[in-house]
Amino acid sequence: MTTRPFVHLHVHSEYSLLDGAIRCGELAERVASWGMPAVALTDHGAMYGAIEFYDRCLAAGIKPIVGCEVYVDPEGHTSREKKGRNFHLLLLAENQQGYNNLIKLVSIANTDGFYYRPRIDYDLLTQYSQGIIASSACLAGEIPSLILQGKENDALAKAHMYRDIMGEDNFFLEIMYNAIPEQAVVNRSLVQMARKNNFNLVATNDAHYLNKEDYDWHEILLCVQTGATINDPDRMSFSTNDFYLRSPEEMDSLFGAELPDALDNTLAIAERCSLKFDLGTRDYKLPSFDLPEGETLESNLEKEAMAGLKQRLHKDNVPEEYKKRLDYELKVIKKMGFAGYFLIVASIIRAAKDRDIPIGPGRGSAAGSLVAYSLRITELDPLKYNLLFERFLNPERVSMPDIDTDVSDKGREELLQYIAEKYGVDRVAQIITFDRMKSKAAIRDVGRALGMPYSDVDVVAKLIPDGARSIPEALDQSEDLRNLTHKDLAVSRLLDSASKIEGLARHCSQHAAGVVITPMPITDLVPVRRIGENQIVTQFPMEPLEKLGLVKMDFLGLKTLSVLEEAINNIKLNGKTPPDLNKIPLNDNLTYEMLQRGNTLGVFQLESTGMRQLLRKIKPDCFEDLIAVLALYRPGPLGSGMVDQYIERKHGRAVVEYLHPELSEVLKETYGVILYQEQVMQSAACLAGYSLGEADLLRRAMGKKKVEVMQQQRKMFADGCAQHNVPARKAEEIFDIIQEFAGYGFNKSHSAAYALISYQTAYLKANFQPEFMAAYLTSQIGSKKDVMARYIREVRNSGIEVLPPDVNSSMESFAAVDEVVRFGLGAVAKAGHGAVEAIIAARECGGEFSSLWNFLCRVDLRVVNKSVIENLIKAGAFDGLNSNRRQLISALPDFVALAQRKGEEKNQCSLLSLLDEDSESGDLEPELPDIEDYAIYERLDMEKEVVGLYISGHPFTQHETLVSRYSTCSISNLKYWRSRNLFPQIGGMILSVHEKYTKRGDPMGILEVEDAESKLEVICFPKIWSSIKDQIEPGEICIIRGTLDERGSGNIIAKEIVSFQAIQGKMPPFVKIVLDGTLLQPNSMKNFIRSLKDFPGRSQVLLEIRNGVGSVVILLSGIKVDGPTIKSKGLAPALPEEAYEVFC
């Protein structure tokens, strides 16, 4: 018997966030495998997945039907009564008009109509009904809801109303089969209503998951959405496993015998739906650009580019090389129809600069365009640095240019406001992005949903290796994870469910940079929604927008540009001449010396531990080296041996070799190493005669590794090499090598543009360190406390004093004053902008504060509340007012209450009148309690609590003398460590403990340890980690013995870690003897060693010999001495007194 044809018209994908669980690709493949002609997507209240769905369906050979299950509020879409009455209604776009109306409805619902849910109403539906097919939806629809209330007549009236709104042939009563008892009641009523009143029926299955067996993990997904646990009897649940994508055979068995017309109507609706998108269109939707009279976009671009180039080069007669390149680029841009795009971007950047909004020198491949440089879109001369235009805009492959622009994070909103005012608020939107559930997050979400103890779930999540891209991959990599799964059924279930939901969209947010500008109201083209208070974003993410021909521009808020701006302002405030960052010399010695030392905390892109190690190895001495450093510090080059090859060749320790003599010019700057994508392109052009456009296609093909395409490219390369007299075998060899390196190659244009920002920050740090670091510290206000502490330590270690916060001196930001840095009040916990602003205003109005009472009388206590003041006291900001912290904190509650009462009596917030010497109340200042201050360690703990670091000292200081007797050196001197026979042994306080995993999935530890001056990382590989992990915790003083990390990081690989308390009872301290090597005679060492035997004891001798240039440390084996006796009796006559010093 033939199965009656059927089309699914009610389907929810993962874009019904945390409700639907069907991926668009899986949906299309499943429907195609059943031979179904079409399928619809009808996500809840939004159309996020419409274009992805459409694209996937076309690829699978089936018709996509775009729709949405909207929410209808009978009280009106702007009603705010309770949570609103949100009834479901299924809408399908029949044609282009229907799509246009559907995106209007969905956009209005998600902006003006959003109240718990995105809502429309009857009036909106009437206004935008043309071209839309509607059905009554599920049990949450208005008609089914009335039926279940026993209001059959009202339900019939609503059905007539919807048919009147939509049109007789465009409204259907929707029936579906599931085991929910209420569904059977609704179905019977709907069938009767249809038969008696000539309504059309349509069968659906309201699919939320793909397979029947997916029900269990879909229920878990619902728990993730609602925050409930799976065992909660009152949780949201589908209560039956029928909401899956049924096959045509199943649907026929359910409806074919009794309601064949309901099935037939699915096919009829599908045949009527004819919406088509022109995906990949070259009909780009650019906004208009105002032109001078008589000019075209092309002529104006040519005029502006040439004028800009002359200004750049400071020459009226442009050199032939530049003129030829400019003419070529303009020709390509005009031919592709992108003149308007360049003019629009240039005008926006010019407007930003006119408003003093810092703009970056460039980002991405646009830095390779001379036109962009001439129009001041970018700040790097592409000819000077051998950057290729074809890497940016390829005449062989027409696609929209992508000019990405960095803008200061503080100025981005102002720039976007200008764009909205310039082009129209209704024509500008930012772009949506979807946060997807990654492995660890999925495990934690599922663990909560299953009601598992947090500690158990945390153990599992931490076993996921950092490099694992999925839970199955993590199981392959981690033996511990596999063992746990085999031993524990709960863990097995946890991972199985988490693997199902990982990768699904969890929620939507605003893309960090993307902005769309359209030539017409944006809701004529795509749906939008509101995120936050006022931010309008497209409902389609970036890739679908580009496929539809919308032009997106990237304006990324970059904190570094705000740091540079503030540093320049600090320089001005200190009376110095600020540099023009676009004109600073790129060969500054101080800058490169600092880079070679790896002293780059705070320097853009160069501050990670690994990057600092790389800088110390490469020792950059020119700007080209800096470009290379950014390209080299990536997983591919680091893991391939390319980095070592580059370093050895740069420093002359290895011979520079070229794949072919003809490539010497192409690869000279990188010592024969193919580092940049542009070098791949140039190599193909040089050896095989490729045009640079063709070479860009080769680069892309090598990156994508498509076998068929690569075979074509290999033949083309070989044929080209043959024409250029390159032997076939050599051509094959070169192609293979280029192909290998192409996988690691980096975009040189991007690297060069970002290297310029790196250099600018490094230049300011090297030449204006207090001003730069004050700006950088300000940028870190609000970040994690340990991050701020790290940078404060950096400033102090560089010899710059950091003054504590002070209510009489500090501003909100960190400030550079007289070559020192003053703490900003804004860095103190809870001291927000309003509170600090009020403190500074009171200080500027009435002068310095003389006491806590004086402070309370003058600031607005509604803004500067008690918790803010308490934290300022804890941070030491009142230490300069001749009172101690215990006095101030003890008195604070009573003082605040008294000050508030006095304020109420005077009916004013400011109590300046209380301070008038002639006032009767001038003697009312209460006295502070006569109590001693907190102990030093208590004050330090307070500082750490509210600022994240110790300001007035360090708790390690009280242990320092004793700990040093068990240490070979301090942390800060570890980098100078030289010893013939001794592992370095250092003492310090553990700051933090982090467990990570090796590539094999074995747990290992990373400890942060500091003494009073410096900090380092201690790497604990699995064997030692398993023996100590349960014995150490933050705040503990310990002794660490290990080897120096060979990568030059200054960190230690632990061999042994012992708590300081434990080691004191187990091991005697070292006796350290420092010898002045310049005062030693030929026999001095022999006599010295012999003399030590006269002082037998329990301590080993640590000998350090200094020669004025450096020092070497030796552990004297076989000799144990009594240090105090040596110190009291001396070593004469073996050594003169001035030649040694004993520490014990």
C-alpha positions, 0 to 999 in steps of 0.5 A, spaced: 500 500 500 502 506 497 504 511 503 500 518 502 505 524 501 506 528 507 510 534 509 512 537 516 510 544 517 511 545 524 518 543 526 523 547 531 530 547 531 536 548 536 534 556 534 528 555 539 533 556 544 533 550 549 527 548 547 528 545 540 533 540 539 534 539 531 540 541 527 538 544 521 543 539 517 540 533 520 533 535 519 534 536 511 538 530 511 533 526 514 527 529 510 531 528 504 532 520 506 525 519 506 524 522 499 519 528 502 519 534 497 519 539 502 520 541 510 518 547 514 522 551 520 517 554 525 522 556 531 518 560 537 518 567 536 524 568 532 527 566 525 534 565 527 536 559 523 532 561 517 537 562 512 542 556 514 535 552 514 534 554 507 541 553 505 541 546 508 535 544 504 537 546 498 543 542 498 539 536 500 535 537 494 528 539 498 524 545 498 525 549 504 519 553 507 520 559 512 516 560 517 515 562 525 511 560 531 509 566 533 506 569 540 499 572 539 497 577 545 489 579 544 490 584 549 495 588 544 503 587 543 505 592 547 500 590 553 504 589 560 499 586 564 502 580 568 506 576 563 501 577 558 497 572 554 501 569 549 498 564 544 501 560 539 500 561 532 503 558 526 505 562 520 509 560 513 511 565 508 508 563 502 512 568 497 516 574 497 511 578 500 509 573 505 516 573 507 517 581 507 510 581 512 513 575 516 520 579 518 516 585 519 511 581 524 517 578 527 521 584 528 516 588 531 514 582 536 522 582 538 522 590 539 516 593 541 512 587 543 517 583 547 515 582 554 517 575 557 515 573 550 516 576 543 508 578 541 504 580 536 496 582 536 490 582 531 491 588 528 499 587 526 497 580 523 491 584 519 496 589 517 501 584 515 497 578 513 498 578 505 502 572 503 502 568 509 499 561 511 497 560 518 495 554 522 492 554 529 498 551 532 499 546 538 495 546 545 498 553 547 494 556 541 488 560 542 483 556 539 485 549 542 486 553 549 479 555 548 476 548 547 480 546 553 476 551 557 470 548 554 468 555 550 467 551 544 463 557 541 468 562 543 473 557 539 469 557 533 469 565 533 476 565 534 477 560 528 472 565 523 476 571 526 483 568 524 480 566 517 477 573 516 484 576 517 488 571 513 484 569 508 479 563 507 485 559 503 490 561 508 488 559 515 488 552 517 486 548 523 492 544 526 491 537 528 497 533 531 497 526 535 501 525 541 499 521 548 497 528 552 490 526 553 488 534 552 490 533 545 485 528 543 480 532 546 482 538 542 483 534 535 475 531 536 473 538 537 477 541 531 475 536 526 468 537 528 469 544 527 472 543 520 467 539 518 461 543 520 464 550 518 468 548 512 475 549 515 481 546 512 485 541 516 492 540 516 496 535 520 503 536 523 507 533 529 510 539 532 517 536 532 522 538 537 527 533 536 529 528 531 528 521 534 523 518 538 529 516 543 532 523 543 526 524 548 530 523 554 536 528 553 531 533 550 527 533 557 534 535 560 535 540 555 528 543 558 531 543 565 537 547 562 532 552 560 528 553 566 533 551 571 529 545 574 532 538 575 529 532 572 526 529 578 522 536 579 515 534 579 513 541 577 518 542 572 516 544 564 516 537 561 513 534 554 510 528 558 510 524 552 516 522 547 511 523 541 514 530 539 519 527 534 520 528 526 515 522 524 516 519 518 511 519 512 509 512 514 508 514 521 504 520 519 500 516 514 498 510 519 496 516 524 491 520 519 491 517 513 485 512 514 480 518 517 483 524 515 487 524 509 485 531 507 489 533 513 495 530 510 494 532 503 493 539 505 501 539 507 503 537 500 498 543 497 501 548 502 508 546 500 506 546 493 504 553 494 510 556 498 515 559 493 519 563 497 526 564 494 533 567 496 538 569 492 544 566 496 551 568 494 548 574 490 553 579 487 547 585 488 550 588 494 545 592 498 550 598 499 547 605 502 548 611 498 554 615 498 553 623 497 557 625 491 559 632 489 555 634 483 558 631 476 562 625 480 560 618 480 563 613 485 568 611 481 571 618 479 570 620 486 574 614 489 580 615 484 580 623 486 580 622 493 585 616 493 590 620 488 590 626 493 591 622 499 597 618 496 600 625 495 599 627 502 601 620 505 608 621 500 609 628 501 610 628 494 606 631 488 609 627 483 607 620 485 613 615 484 611 610 478 611 604 483 606 607 487 602 610 481 602 603 478 599 599 484 594 605 485 592 604 478 591 597 478 587 597 485 582 602 483 581 598 476 580 592 480 575 596 485 571 599 480 570 593 476 568 589 482 563 595 483 566 596 490 568 604 489 562 606 494 564 601 499 571 604 500 568 611 500 563 609 505 568 606 510 573 612 509 568 617 511 566 613 517 573 613 519 574 620 517 568 622 522 571 618 528 578 621 527 574 628 527 571 626 533 577 624 536 575 617 537 582 613 536 582 608 530 587 602 529 592 602 524 588 596 520 586 589 521 586 583 517 588 583 509 585 590 508 592 593 510 595 590 504 591 595 500 594 602 497 587 605 496 585 603 503 592 607 505 591 613 501 584 614 504 587 613 511 583 607 512 589 604 514 596 606 517 601 602 514 604 603 507 603 596 503 609 597 498 614 598 504 612 592 507 611 588 501 603 586 503 599 584 497 592 587 495 590 580 492 590 577 499 585 582 500 581 583 494 582 578 489 580 579 481 579 572 480 574 571 486 569 576 486 567 577 493 565 583 498 571 586 501 572 586 508 575 592 511 575 591 519 576 597 523 579 597 530 576 603 534 577 604 542 572 601 546 570 607 550 569 611 543 565 605 539 558 607 542 559 614 539 561 612 533 555 607 532 551 613 534 554 617 528 553 611 523 546 611 526 544 618 525 548 619 518 544 613 515 538 612 519 536 609 525 532 604 522 537 602 517 543 600 522 543 594 526 549 590 529 549 583 528 547 577 532 551 571 534 550 565 538 553 562 544 554 555 543 554 549 549 562 547 549 564 541 552 565 543 559 559 548 560 554 542 557 557 537 562 556 542 568 549 544 565 547 537 564 549 535 571 545 541 574 539 538 570 540 531 573 541 533 580 548 531 581 552 534 586 556 540 584 563 537 586 562 530 582 560 534 576 566 539 577 571 533 577 568 530 570 568 537 567 576 538 569 577 532 566 576 534 559 582 536 556 583 543 554 584 541 546 579 537 546 573 539 541 568 535 543 566 530 549 567 524 544 574 527 543 575 528 550 574 520 551 579 518 546 584 523 549 583 522 557 584 515 560 582 518 567 575 520 563 574 513 560 576 510 567 571 514 570 565 513 565 566 505 566 566 505 573 560 510 574 554 509 571 552 516 573 558 519 569 556 515 563 549 518 563 552 525 564 557 524 558 552 521 554 547 527 555 552 532 555 555 530 548 548 530 545 547 537 547 554 540 546 554 545 540 547 547 540 545 554 541 544 556 548 543 563 547 544 569 543 548 575 544 551 581 540 557 580 535 563 584 538 564 588 532 559 587 526 555 592 524 550 592 518 548 598 514 542 598 509 540 602 503 532 601 506 529 600 512 533 593 515 526 590 516 525 590 509 530 585 508 531 581 515 528 580 521 531 584 527 530 583 535 532 587 541 538 585 546 538 589 552 535 596 553 536 599 546 541 595 542 537 592 535 541 586 532 539 582 526 536 575 527 541 572 522 548 572 524 554 574 519 554 568 514 547 568 512 547 576 512 553 576 507 549 570 503 543 575 502 548 581 500 548 585 506 554 589 507 557 588 514 562 592 517 566 590 523 568 596 528 571 592 534 572 595 540 579 595 542 581 596 549 588 597 547 587 604 543 583 607 549 590 605 553 594 609 548 589 615 548 589 615 556 597 614 556 598 620 551 593 624 556 597 622 562 604 625 558 600 631 557 598 632 564 605 631 566 608 637 562 611 632 557 611 633 549 606 627 547 609 623 541 604 622 535 603 615 535 603 614 527 610 618 526 614 615 532 620 612 529 620 604 528 627 603 530 627 606 537 633 602 541 629 603 548 623 599 545 627 593 542 631 592 548 625 592 552 622 587 547 628 583 547 628 582 555 621 580 554 619 585 559 612 586 555 606 585 560 601 590 558 604 590 551 599 589 545 599 581 543 606 580 547 604 579 554 603 572 555 608 567 558 609 564 551 610 570 547 615 573 552 619 567 552 619 567 544 621 574 544 627 573 549 629 567 544 628 571 537 631 578 540 627 582 535 631 588 532 627 591 527 619 592 525 619 586 520 622 581 526 616 584 530 611 582 524 614 575 524 613 574 532 606 575 531 605 570 525 610 565 529 606 565 536 601 560 534 600 553 535 601 551 528 608 554 527 610 552 534 608 545 533 612 544 527 619 546 528 618 552 524 619 557 530 626 554 532 628 554 524 627 561 524 630 563 530 637 559 529 637 562 522 636 569 524 642 568 529 646 565 524 646 558 528 644 555 522 644 556 514 639 560 511 636 555 505 631 557 500 627 552 496 629 554 490 634 560 488 628 564 485 625 564 492 631 568 495 627 575 494 620 572 497 623 569 503 629 573 505 626 577 510 624 570 514 630 567 513 628 562 508 622 560 512 615 560 509 611 564 514 606 568 511 600 566 506 603 572 502 609 568 501 605 562 498 602 566 493 609 570 491 612 563 491 607 560 486 607 567 482 615 567 482 616 559 480 610 557 476 607 564 473 601 564 477 597 571 477 597 573 484 589 572 484 590 565 481 595 564 487 590 567 492 586 561 490 591 556 490 592 559 498 585 558 499 585 551 496 591 549 500 588 551 506 581 547 505 585 541 503 580 539 498 583 533 494 580 534 487 581 542 487 588 540 490 590 535 484 588 541 479 592 546 483 598 541 483 598 540 475 597 547 474 603 548 478 607 543 475 605 546 468 607 553 470 614 551 473 615 547 467 615 553 463 619 557 468 625 551 467 624 548 474 625 540 473 618 536 474 621 533 480 623 539 484 616 542 482 613 536 486 618 537 492 616 545 492 609 544 491 609 539 497 613 543 502 609 549 500 602 545 501 605 543 508 607 550 510 601 553 507 597 550 513 601 554 518 602 561 514 599 567 517 596 573 514 602 578 513 597 584 512 594 583 519 600 581 522 603 587 520 597 592 522 597 589 529 605 589 530 604 596 529 599 597 535 604 592 539 610 597 537 606 603 539 604 600 546 611 598 547 614 604 545 610 608 550 612 603 555 619 603 554 619 611 553 614 613 558 613 608 563 609 611 568 604 614 564 603 608 560 603 603 566 598 608 569 593 608 563 594 600 563 592 599 570 586 604 569 584 599 563 584 593 568 580 596 573 574 591 574 578 585 571 580 579 576 584 581 582 589 577 580 590 580 574 591 587 577 596 584 582 600 582 576 601 589 573 602 592 579 608 587 581 610 589 574 610 596 575 614 595 582 619 591 579 621 596 574 623 600 579 617 605 579 613 606 586 606 605 586 603 609 591 597 607 595 590 610 594 589 616 598 582 620 599 586 626 598 590 625 592 587 619 588 583 620 582 578 615 579 584 612 575 591 611 576 595 617 575 602 618 573 605 623 578 613 625 578 615 619 575 611 615 580 604 611 579 598 613 584 593 608 585 586 610 583 580 610 587 576 606 582 580 600 583 577 599 590 572 594 590 565 597 590 568 604 589 564 605 583 564 611 578 558 615 581 562 614 588 568 616 586 566 622 582 562 624 588 569 624 593 573 628 588 567 633 587 567 634 594 575 635 595 575 640 589 570 644 592 572 644 599 579 642 599 583 636 602 579 632 608 581 633 615 578 627 618 573 621 617 568 625 620 570 631 615 569 626 609 562 624 612 560 631 612 562 633 605 560 627 601 553 625 598 552 619 603 547 617 598 552 615 593 558 614 597 555 609 602 558 605 608 560 599 604 564 604 599 567 607 605 569 601 609 573 598 603 576 605 602 579 604 609 581 597 608 585 599 602 588 604 606 585 610 603 584 614 609 591 612 612 594 619 611 588 622 616 592 621 623 588 615 625 588 608 624 584 603 620 581 599 626 579 606 629 576 608 623 572 601 621 570 601 629 567 608 628 564 608 621 557 605 623 556 610 628 559 616 624 555 615 618 548 614 622 550 621 626 552 624 619 545 622 616 541 625 622 545 631 621 543 632 614 536 630 615 536 636 620 539 641 616 534 638 610 540 638 605 545 632 603 552 636 604 554 638 611 559 644 610 555 648 614 557 643 620 564 645 619 563 653 619 568 655 625 563 660 627 557 655 627 554 653 634 555 646 632 563 647 630 565 642 636 560 637 634 566 632 631 565 626 635 572 622 637 574 616 635 575 610 639 582 610 643 584 603 640 590 600 637 591 598 630 590 591 626 596 587 626 600 588 620 597 581 617 590 583 618 591 590 614 594 586 609 589 581 608 584 587 608 588 590 602 588 583 598 580 583 600 578 590 597 584 591 592 586 584 590 593 585 592 598 587 598 599 594 598 603 596 604 607 590 605 607 582 604 605 577 608 611 573 606 616 578 609 615 576 616 617 569 614 623 571 609 629 571 613 627 564 615 625 561 609 631 564 605 636 559 609 632 553 606 633 557 599 638 557 594 636 564 591 630 568 591 624 568 585 627 574 582 634 572 582 632 565 579 633 568 572 641 569 574 641 562 576 648 558 575 650 552 578 654 546 577 651 541 581 645 543 584 637 544 583 635 551 584 631 551 591 626 557 592 621 559 598 614 562 597 607 563 598 602 559 594 597 564 590 593 559 586 593 552 584 590 550 577 589 543 575 590 542 568 591 536 563 597 533 559 595 531 551 594 524 554 589 527 559 593 526 565 592 531 571 598 536 572 598 542 576 600 549 575 602 553 582 603 561 582 608 562 587 610 569 590 615 572 595 615 579 597 618 581 590 616 577 585 612 571 582 613 565 578 609 559 575 611 552 578 609 546 573 608 540 577 607 534 572 603 528 573 607 524 577 609 529 583 602 532 582 599 526 584 603 526 590 602 533 593 595 535 590 591 534 596 597 537 601 597 544 598 593 550 598 593 557 597 596 562 602 601 556 604 609 557 605 613 552 601 620 550 599 620 548 592 626 544 589 626 543 581 629 545 574 629 551 570 624 551 565 628 550 558 623 555 554 626 561 558 620 563 562 624 563 568 619 558 571 620 552 575 619 545 573 618 542 580 622 536 583 619 536 590 615 541 594 614 541 601 611 545 606 615 550 610 612 547 617 614 540 615 621 542 612 623 545 618 623 539 622 626 534 617 632 538 614 637 543 617 637 549 613 643 551 608 649 555 611 650 560 605 657 562 604 659 568 599 666 568 597 669 574 593 672 571 587 676 577 586 680 577 593 682 569 592 689 567 592 691 560 588 690 556 594 685 559 597 679 554 595 683 548 598 685 552 604 677 554 605 675 547 604 680 544 609 678 549 614 670 547 614 672 541 617 673 544 623 666 546 624 662 539 624 655 540 624 648 538 620 647 543 615 650 543 608 654 548 605 651 552 599 657 556 596 656 562 592 662 565 588 662 572 585 667 575 581 664 582 579 660 580 573 656 574 575 656 568 580 656 561 580 653 557 586 655 550 588 653 545 593 659 542 597 658 535 597 660 531 603 661 537 608 656 538 613 657 544 618 655 548 624 653 555 621 653 559 627 660 557 630 663 559 623 660 565 624 662 567 631 669 564 630 671 566 622 675 562 617 681 565 618 687 564 616 684 560 610 680 566 608 681 574 610 675 577 613 673 581 607 673 575 602 667 572 605 660 572 608 656 567 612 649 567 612 645 562 617 
